[in-house]
Amino acid sequence: MLHSDARKRIASANLVCIMAPVNQPISIVPQTPERSQQQRMDALRRANDIRSERARLKEALRNGDIAISDVLSDPPACVATAKVLDLVLAVPKYGRVKANKLLERCRVSSSKTVNGLTPRQRKELLDMLSS
């Protein structure tokens, strides 16, 4: 039977082993490069322009000025990173339940972006939306 001092040493040795770093060099360099204030402002301006353009497109979808099939078949740059679900929800008569059922039938994840669609998924969506 081990004495209490021996148990404490073993317990502290186990703690040291658990808390020891895992053969990874310590990196002091930040993961992302530093950006200047001007670079940050330019990126923010571009992001806001894309958001505004995307909002105008969704409004046009809601009003029926543009068809979702046109947007999905030849997507403008502003919807490249837009979620397909968000665009379908902008179409009249498509609520959350109906849009999710449509995506499920076409085997498209609700988090899929327009640029992330495979040709099969794009074709199935276009076929389902045009009927």
C-alpha positions as CSV (number, residue, x, y, z in Angstrom):
1,M,0.0,0.0,0.0
2,L,1.3,3.4,-0.9
3,H,1.9,6.1,1.6
4,S,-0.1,9.4,1.3
5,D,3.1,11.2,0.2
6,A,3.6,8.8,-2.6
7,R,0.0,9.1,-3.7
8,K,0.3,12.9,-3.8
9,R,3.4,12.6,-6.0
10,I,1.7,10.3,-8.4
11,A,-1.4,12.5,-8.5
12,S,0.6,15.6,-9.1
13,A,2.7,13.7,-11.8
14,N,-0.6,12.8,-13.5
15,L,-1.7,16.4,-13.5
16,V,1.5,17.5,-15.0
17,C,1.2,14.9,-17.8
18,I,-2.4,16.0,-18.5
19,M,-1.6,19.6,-18.6
20,A,1.7,19.3,-20.6
21,P,1.6,20.7,-24.2
22,V,1.1,18.3,-27.0
23,N,4.3,18.4,-29.1
24,Q,3.2,21.7,-30.8
25,P,5.5,24.6,-31.2
26,I,4.2,27.7,-29.5
27,S,3.3,30.3,-32.1
28,I,3.5,34.0,-31.2
29,V,2.5,35.1,-34.7
30,P,-1.2,35.8,-35.1
31,Q,-3.2,33.5,-37.4
32,T,-4.6,36.3,-39.6
33,P,-2.6,39.0,-41.0
34,E,-2.9,42.5,-39.6
35,R,-5.0,44.8,-41.8
36,S,-4.7,48.5,-42.0
37,Q,-7.6,50.8,-41.2
38,Q,-8.0,51.5,-44.9
39,Q,-8.1,47.8,-45.8
40,R,-10.8,47.2,-43.1
41,M,-12.9,50.1,-44.4
42,D,-12.6,48.8,-48.0
43,A,-13.7,45.3,-46.9
44,L,-16.6,46.8,-44.9
45,R,-17.7,48.9,-47.9
46,R,-17.6,45.9,-50.2
47,A,-19.6,43.8,-47.7
48,N,-22.2,46.5,-47.3
49,D,-22.5,46.9,-51.1
50,I,-23.1,43.2,-51.5
51,R,-25.7,43.2,-48.7
52,S,-27.5,46.1,-50.3
53,E,-27.5,44.5,-53.7
54,R,-28.7,41.2,-52.2
55,A,-31.5,43.0,-50.4
56,R,-32.6,44.7,-53.7
57,L,-32.6,41.3,-55.4
58,K,-34.7,39.7,-52.7
59,E,-37.2,42.6,-52.9
60,A,-37.4,42.0,-56.7
61,L,-38.1,38.3,-56.0
62,R,-40.8,39.3,-53.5
63,N,-42.4,41.6,-56.0
64,G,-42.3,39.1,-58.8
65,D,-40.0,41.4,-60.9
66,I,-37.5,38.6,-61.3
67,A,-37.9,34.8,-61.3
68,I,-35.9,32.6,-58.9
69,S,-35.1,30.3,-61.8
70,D,-33.2,33.2,-63.5
71,V,-31.3,33.9,-60.3
72,L,-30.3,30.2,-59.8
73,S,-29.5,29.5,-63.4
74,D,-27.2,32.5,-63.9
75,P,-26.5,33.8,-60.4
76,P,-25.2,37.4,-60.1
77,A,-22.1,38.0,-58.0
78,C,-24.0,39.3,-55.0
79,V,-25.8,36.0,-54.4
80,A,-22.7,33.8,-54.7
81,T,-22.4,33.5,-50.9
82,A,-26.2,33.8,-50.2
83,K,-28.0,30.8,-48.7
84,V,-30.4,29.1,-51.1
85,L,-33.0,28.9,-48.4
86,D,-32.9,32.7,-47.9
87,L,-33.6,33.2,-51.7
88,V,-36.4,30.7,-51.8
89,L,-38.0,32.3,-48.7
90,A,-38.1,35.6,-50.7
91,V,-40.2,34.0,-53.4
92,P,-44.0,34.6,-52.9
93,K,-46.0,31.6,-51.5
94,Y,-42.8,30.0,-50.1
95,G,-42.7,30.0,-46.3
96,R,-40.2,28.3,-44.1
97,V,-42.0,24.9,-44.1
98,K,-42.5,24.8,-47.9
99,A,-39.0,26.0,-48.6
100,N,-37.4,23.4,-46.3
101,K,-39.5,20.7,-47.9
102,L,-38.4,21.8,-51.3
103,L,-34.7,21.7,-50.3
104,E,-35.2,18.3,-48.6
105,R,-36.7,16.9,-51.8
106,C,-33.8,18.2,-53.8
107,R,-31.3,16.9,-51.2
108,V,-29.9,20.4,-50.6
109,S,-28.8,21.4,-47.1
110,S,-30.5,24.5,-45.7
111,S,-27.1,26.1,-45.1
112,K,-26.0,25.6,-48.8
113,T,-24.9,28.7,-50.7
114,V,-25.8,29.4,-54.3
115,N,-22.2,28.8,-55.4
116,G,-22.0,25.6,-53.4
117,L,-24.8,23.9,-55.4
118,T,-23.8,21.0,-57.5
119,P,-25.1,20.8,-61.1
120,R,-27.6,18.1,-60.0
121,Q,-28.9,20.1,-57.1
122,R,-29.2,23.2,-59.3
123,K,-31.1,21.3,-62.0
124,E,-33.5,19.7,-59.4
125,L,-34.2,23.0,-57.8
126,L,-34.9,24.7,-61.1
127,D,-37.2,21.8,-62.1
128,M,-39.1,21.9,-58.9
129,L,-39.4,25.7,-58.8
130,S,-40.6,26.0,-62.4
131,S,-43.4,23.4,-62.0
